[in-house]
Each structure stands twice: as C-alpha cells, then as structure tokens.
Amino acid sequence: MPLIMPIRDLRNTSEISELAHKQQEPIFITKNGYSDLVVMSSELYDQFIKTNRIDQIIYESEKEMNEGAKSIDLDDAFKKLSKKYYEEI
C-alpha cells in the first residue's frame, strides 16, 4: 500500500527519513489533496535508476530489431566482448 502524507508533515524530516529507509517504498506527498512530491531513500532511488536503465536498454534493443537490425549469436557476442575487454591490453 502506498505511503501518502500531507505536505505539512515534511517538517518532521527525521521521521520521514526513518520511515523511507525502514519501508523502502516511495512516500507520496500531497498538497491541497493532490499528489505533489515523492520522497524515497537513496538506496531505493538507486534501484529505480538501475531498473530504468535496464528497461531503456531493452526498449532500444527491441526498437532496433523492429527497424530491421540483425541479431547476433550469443556465443559470438561473448567472444567479441571477451576479446574487447580481456585480450586487448
């Protein structure tokens, strides 16, 4: 269940920080009854960013394939990556 708080509760910064770290969920802050801000721990933010990057890479790959890009064999991909990162010194 999402955590929702009115903006006036932002005065209790220590409590909000503790809650954000304990719950590891975004806290939605409302102003005049409408969603206004989202507060979360930095660890949770890092997870969101990582997931967003992965989703973006998948989206771009699917778009390239739909536009006619050729796929490559997994073994060939690993060989190229291995050569690029481990044999080039």
Backbone as numpy.savetxt, mean C-alpha at the origin, in Angstrom:
# Nx Ny Nz CAx CAy CAz Cx Cy Cz
-14.49 -3.84 11.57 -15.35 -2.66 11.57 -14.44 -1.42 11.57
-14.72 -0.47 10.70 -13.85 0.71 10.64 -13.94 1.56 11.91
-12.80 2.16 12.23 -12.75 3.07 13.37 -13.09 4.47 12.86
-14.08 5.09 13.46 -14.54 6.42 13.05 -14.56 7.32 14.27
-13.97 8.51 14.11 -13.91 9.47 15.22 -14.22 10.87 14.70
-14.83 11.69 15.53 -15.03 13.09 15.14 -13.72 13.86 15.23
-13.60 14.91 14.47 -12.37 15.68 14.40 -11.96 16.26 15.76
-12.91 16.53 16.62 -12.58 17.10 17.93 -11.71 16.14 18.75
-11.80 14.83 18.46 -11.00 13.85 19.19 -9.52 13.89 18.81
-9.16 14.65 17.77 -7.76 14.75 17.39 -6.92 15.44 18.46
-7.57 16.09 19.40 -6.83 16.72 20.51 -6.13 15.67 21.36
-6.66 14.46 21.37 -6.09 13.36 22.16 -5.08 12.59 21.31
-4.01 13.27 20.92 -3.06 12.67 19.98 -2.42 11.40 20.51
-2.08 11.37 21.77 -1.45 10.16 22.33 -2.40 8.96 22.27
-3.66 9.19 22.59 -4.64 8.12 22.56 -4.87 7.62 21.13
-4.94 8.55 20.19 -5.15 8.16 18.79 -3.94 7.39 18.28
-2.75 7.84 18.63 -1.53 7.12 18.23 -1.53 5.70 18.78
-1.85 5.57 20.04 -1.88 4.26 20.68 -2.92 3.36 20.01
-4.09 3.90 19.73 -5.15 3.14 19.08 -4.74 2.71 17.67
-4.13 3.62 16.92 -3.70 3.30 15.56 -2.67 2.18 15.56
-1.75 2.20 16.49 -0.73 1.15 16.55 -1.32 -0.16 17.06
-2.23 -0.08 18.00 -2.83 -1.29 18.57 -3.74 -1.99 17.57
-4.61 -1.22 16.89 -5.60 -1.80 15.99 -5.04 -2.13 14.60
-4.01 -1.42 14.19 -3.43 -1.58 12.85 -4.51 -1.51 11.77
-5.38 -0.51 11.93 -6.42 -0.20 10.95 -6.47 1.31 10.80
-6.92 1.79 9.63 -7.08 3.23 9.48 -8.17 3.76 10.42
-7.98 4.97 10.89 -8.99 5.65 11.71 -9.56 6.78 10.84
-10.84 6.71 10.59 -11.49 7.72 9.75 -11.96 8.86 10.64
-11.53 10.06 10.30 -11.88 11.26 11.06 -12.98 11.99 10.30
-14.05 12.31 11.02 -15.17 13.01 10.38 -15.21 14.47 10.83
-15.72 15.30 9.94 -15.92 16.73 10.22 -17.33 17.07 9.76
-18.12 17.56 10.69 -19.53 17.87 10.43 -20.27 16.66 9.85
-19.91 15.48 10.33 -20.59 14.26 9.92 -20.11 13.64 8.63
-19.11 14.25 7.99 -18.60 13.74 6.72 -17.14 13.31 6.87
-16.77 12.31 6.11 -15.39 11.83 6.13 -14.45 12.96 5.71
-13.37 13.17 6.49 -12.46 14.28 6.22 -11.01 13.84 6.15
-10.57 13.00 7.08 -9.18 12.57 7.15 -9.10 11.09 7.47
-7.92 10.53 7.21 -7.63 9.16 7.63 -6.30 9.18 8.36
-6.27 8.57 9.54 -5.05 8.49 10.34 -4.69 7.02 10.49
-3.40 6.70 10.32 -2.96 5.32 10.50 -1.51 5.30 10.98
-1.10 4.17 11.50 0.29 4.02 11.94 1.20 4.00 10.72
2.45 4.33 10.93 3.38 4.34 9.80 3.61 2.92 9.27
3.52 1.92 10.15 3.67 0.53 9.69 2.54 0.14 8.75
1.33 0.53 9.10 0.18 0.23 8.24 0.29 0.99 6.92
0.74 2.22 6.98 0.93 3.01 5.76 1.94 2.32 4.84
3.04 1.83 5.40 4.05 1.13 4.60 3.45 -0.10 3.93
2.58 -0.83 4.64 1.92 -1.99 4.04 1.02 -1.57 2.88
0.28 -0.48 3.06 -0.59 0.02 1.99 0.23 0.41 0.76
1.35 1.07 0.98 2.20 1.49 -0.13 2.75 0.28 -0.87
3.22 -0.72 -0.12 3.76 -1.92 -0.74 2.69 -2.62 -1.58
1.50 -2.76 -1.03 0.40 -3.40 -1.76 0.04 -2.59 -2.99
0.02 -1.27 -2.87 -0.31 -0.42 -3.99 0.73 -0.57 -5.10
2.01 -0.65 -4.75 3.06 -0.83 -5.77 2.87 -2.15 -6.50
2.59 -3.22 -5.76 2.39 -4.53 -6.38 1.19 -4.48 -7.31
0.08 -3.90 -6.84 -1.12 -3.77 -7.68 -0.83 -2.97 -8.94
-0.06 -1.90 -8.82 0.27 -1.07 -9.97 1.11 -1.84 -10.99
2.07 -2.62 -10.50 2.91 -3.41 -11.40 2.07 -4.46 -12.13
1.16 -5.11 -11.42 0.28 -6.11 -12.05 -0.60 -5.43 -13.11
-1.16 -4.27 -12.76 -2.01 -3.54 -13.70 -1.23 -3.18 -14.97
-0.02 -2.67 -14.80 0.79 -2.27 -15.96 1.15 -3.48 -16.82
1.44 -4.61 -16.17 1.77 -5.83 -16.91 0.57 -6.32 -17.71
-0.60 -6.32 -17.08 -1.81 -6.74 -17.79 -2.12 -5.81 -18.95
-1.91 -4.52 -18.76 -2.14 -3.55 -19.83 -1.20 -3.80 -21.01
0.07 -4.06 -20.70 1.04 -4.35 -21.76 0.64 -5.60 -22.54
0.19 -6.63 -21.84 -0.23 -7.86 -22.51 -1.45 -7.62 -23.39
-2.40 -6.81 -22.92 -3.58 -6.50 -23.71 -3.24 -5.67 -24.95
-2.14 -4.95 -24.88 -1.71 -4.12 -26.01 -0.79 -4.89 -26.96
-0.63 -6.19 -26.71 0.11 -7.03 -27.64 1.54 -7.37 -27.25
1.96 -7.04 -26.06 3.32 -7.39 -25.64 3.46 -8.91 -25.56
4.66 -9.40 -25.83 4.90 -10.84 -25.77 5.33 -11.22 -24.35
4.84 -12.36 -23.91 5.29 -12.86 -22.61 6.59 -13.62 -22.81
7.34 -13.77 -21.72 8.58 -14.53 -21.80 8.49 -15.70 -20.84
9.21 -16.74 -21.16 9.25 -17.94 -20.34 9.86 -17.62 -18.98
9.30 -18.21 -17.93 9.76 -17.94 -16.57 11.23 -18.30 -16.39
11.64 -19.45 -16.92 13.04 -19.86 -16.80 13.97 -18.86 -17.49
13.56 -18.37 -18.66 14.36 -17.37 -19.36 14.45 -16.07 -18.56
13.34 -15.69 -17.94 13.33 -14.46 -17.14 14.30 -14.59 -15.97
14.28 -15.74 -15.29 15.19 -15.94 -14.16 16.65 -15.95 -14.63
16.90 -16.55 -15.78 18.27 -16.57 -16.31 18.76 -15.16 -16.59
17.91 -14.34 -17.22 18.29 -12.96 -17.53 18.53 -12.14 -16.26
17.64 -12.32 -15.28 17.81 -11.59 -14.02 19.06 -12.04 -13.28
19.30 -13.34 -13.28 20.48 -13.87 -12.61 21.74 -13.32 -13.27
21.76 -13.33 -14.58 22.93 -12.81 -15.30 23.11 -11.32 -15.02
22.02 -10.58 -15.04 22.09 -9.14 -14.85 22.58 -8.79 -13.45
22.09 -9.47 -12.43 22.37 -9.05 -11.06 23.46 -9.85 -10.35
23.83 -11.01 -10.88 24.81 -11.81 -10.16 26.07 -12.11 -10.96
26.02 -12.02 -12.26 27.20 -12.32 -13.06 27.92 -11.07 -13.57
27.24 -9.92 -13.55 27.86 -8.68 -13.99 28.52 -8.00 -12.81
29.80 -8.15 -12.69 30.52 -7.51 -11.59 31.64 -6.66 -12.15
